[in-house]
Structure formats: C-alpha cells, structure tokens
Amino acid sequence: DPLEREPLLDRLHELDTRHWHAEPTFMSGAEGEVAPINKPHDLTAEVGTRRDTLDFEVEEAITRAEKIQPGWNALGGERRALLLEEAADLFEEHTDEFLSLCQREAGKTLQDAILELREAVDFLRFYAGEARRLFEGSIALPGPTGEENRLKLAGRGVFATISPWNFPLAIFIGPAAAALASGNTVVAKPAEQTPLIAALAVRLCHEAGIPEEAFQLLPGAGDVGEFITSDPRIAGVAFTGSTQTAQAINRSLAARDGPIATFIAETGGQNAMIVDSTALPEQVTRDVVASAFQSAGQRCSALRVLHIQDEVYDEMLEMISGAFEALTIGNPENLSTDVGPVIDPDAKAALERHVARRKKAGLQVWRRRLHRGANAGCFVAPTIIEMGSILDLRRENFGPVLHVVRFKSQDLGRVVDEINATGYGLTLGLHSRNDDTRAFVESRARVGNFYVNRNQIGAVVESQPFGGEGLSGTGPKAGGPHYVARFATERVVCIDTTAAGGNATLLA
Ligand code: UN1
C-alpha cells in the first residue's frame, strides 16, 4: 500500500547512512587502490568508495566482451529489447537509491535527480524500441528481376562508453543502452567523480538478465579511459564530456593500428540566447534563470551568454536580477534549494579564476552571497557578468555564471555570426514574437538544438533529440531516430535468384 510507505524525504534521509562501493565488474583479485567519494556539498561526508580498474583488468574485460559479442548480437533486436525494458523496470523500482545517489554523489537537487532518473528510464525504453525497429529482419533494396538485395544492421564489436559526472545516470546508461541495443558489448567507464550511481545501474542491468560480460563497469580516472581507447579491439567509442578530451580521444583512436573505430562525441557548448524587444519579460526571466542556473549551470546545454536588445536591456536585466536574487543556494538535499554545489574543488577553482579575471578587467559583475557553511562544500556563488561580445570568451565556463551582452536591432545578423564564430553549435535560445526574426535566426544559426520562447535545457528523449555540431560534437542526436544505427555496422546481402540455390555475397 503506497500510503503505508514513509514519505520520500524520510526514505532518502534513511539512505544517507548507506555506504556505497564501485568496483570493476571483472576483478583479478589483485589489490587496487581504493579512493573515497565525498559529497560535493560537504567534502567531509563520505558517500562511498571507488576501486579503480587496473590495466590488465581492462585487457581482460575487453577479452571477455569480445568473446561474448557474437552471441549477444545473435540474440536479435527483440530479445535485447526485452532485457533493456526489464532493466528500465528495475531502475524504476530502485527510485529511492538513484535519487539518493544523484543528490549525495553528484550534488543534484531533488528536482534534477527526478528528471535524471526519468531520462535514464526513457533512454532504456526508447533504445529498446529502436532495437526492435532496426535489428529485427532486414531492409529490402531494389534490384532487377532475378536478384535479391537486402541490408541488415549488426553490432560492430566491443564499444567503450566514457561518460560525464553531470548526468551520472542518464548519460551513463543512454550511450551504453544504444550500444547494447545494436548488438555490441560494452565496457563502460563512468566519470571518476560519480562511479557509485553507475555501479548500481550496471548491477541492475545484470539483474535484468544482460550478461555480465556484455556490460562491464571499469571505474577509474582519465588514465583508465586512455588505456581503454588505445586498445585496438575497441570498435567504437561513445564519449560525452569536454571538447578537449574528445579531441584527445580522437587522436588516440587515430594512432592505433588495426580497425578504424567509430567515434561518437557529445561535448561542450558556448550556448547563447537572444532576446528582442517583442519578448515577454516574465517568460524571459523564468527561462533565463532556469537555463543558466538550474543544475548549477552544469549542463552542456546551459545558457552562457544572454544577448538582450538595447531598447529592453535595462528592464530585462532588472527583472532577471530580481529572480537571480531570489534563488536559494545551498544543500541539494534540502527541498528549498534551487542551486546546489559544483562537482569538485577543481571545478570551483576554475570558475572562481574566470570571475576574478573579468572583475580585474573592469567588467560589471554581480554575485550572490553564499550561505553559512558553504565552505565545507564546492559552492560557487551564482554570478552575472556584463560583457561586450561572446567572442571575448575563450572556453566553456561550466557552472552558475551567466554573461550578458547588449545588442542593437540592426546588428542581429552580426550577433548570430559571432555565436557561430565560437565554433560551438549546441543549444541556442530565442525569445521573440516576431516570425521574421525567428525565421532569420533559425536559418542563420549553426546549432544543434534551437529553442524558441522557452528555456534551452532539458531536452526530452524522442521529442527533442539532443546534440550539437562543430566543437560541440559529432552527432547523431541522443534520443533521436538516427542514434542507435550509428553504433551498428551495415551489411548488404545480394542473392542471384535465377540460378537454383543462388549465390549469396556478403559485401560489407
Ligand atoms: C549534457 O549536459 O551533457 O538538454 C547534456 C539537456 C540534457 C542534456 C544535457 N538533456 O539539458
């Protein structure tokens, strides 16, 4: 009886005492180093421990994954779909643990934690559907009479997934589920900051019936990732994280002897929003605050540079500042918190350096004051910085820092060109009730996800496939109709049906 259950917050509070552990799925018995995982909002509180993967354990994991891959591929789309759907059900049954870990290991607010679990489950179910759609049977291709041509998809082999701490569940499980749906086996390296939630996800996938060898967890830092991607048996890599790391992985894949790997990367952004004089101020305020400060700005989709038209600049900025002043910053385990911590001391230091430099350059900077006790955690005061152009920013600032630029209406084209000139192309927001402006910006912007009169975060699986171009990634879009196929290889079978028992030729 659900009414007999304790309220959610009480259940989450009880889970606070649980000690979690992440370790490699395959372990040699050798002693590996064990490192603590602490709460980002309270570095004195240990959530669990992580045992990193040793090099020869990585090699053994890939050997096991390679061995079982043909069998996993031969299961077919329908049976793989059923296993992924069973995993989705188990994820839902373990809602409390996932929410607790999202909050404690990743420092997420409860609202963000709920959205994250929802997205993870959506990915599992959507990619299960894709396994059915794409991997059952084959596509008939045209040809002359007496010839039969068919195209089939199959797994490529062993896929490596390398995932970020900012979506430690959804973006851990999404690419892995897509690779599995396609008939690949997976070695998964979660972010070093968030292996605990990944370990729970992998355990539940095994409970659902996905063989251990088909989906293995390899906890560790960047050196483990490097060791995985340098192995020539890895047929593909799906990476989400910084542009710099994606470029390094690309170089490492290019340097290997042997098969050419598929590379799927979803990286950073220098995301802008444009607000013109026809926009509704209340709507703009709500959407700017959500886009820039929800998740403490730690989404690759988050708004970094807000462009406001001259005529409405002062009025808009005043309303936005008002909402900014009303944000509650603090412990993400409290229901009232809007903005929690950033992920770790390094992230905090980088953001503080950025703000200090802008202050020194004489720019106008507004900062929120931090709450008492903030020193125990990685809190960065939400910040608004006025500046001249998006091109004054050299790199992505991954946190609760919003930059604001004033523009004149005749310069709209130049604004879009400058946004394009950053080289990133992930999300772009526009607030305007003018259809011509909308059409103009849409046709001129080189961007993966264009959001009009709404916030620019929180892409929903299937409805808003997500991903960028240029410095923002390779595509295809996660949660979209072309994603799962990119993990697969295509094989074409041509049969001459005129001769009895005709010849079959396997082309690819
Ligand atoms: C990321 O931060 O790596 O649209 C991706 C969003 C999320 C994706 C963010 N679905 O905000």
Residues whose N, C-alpha, C, O or C-beta is under 5 A from the ligand:
A	BS01	UN1	Q298 R299 C300 S301 I457 G458 A459
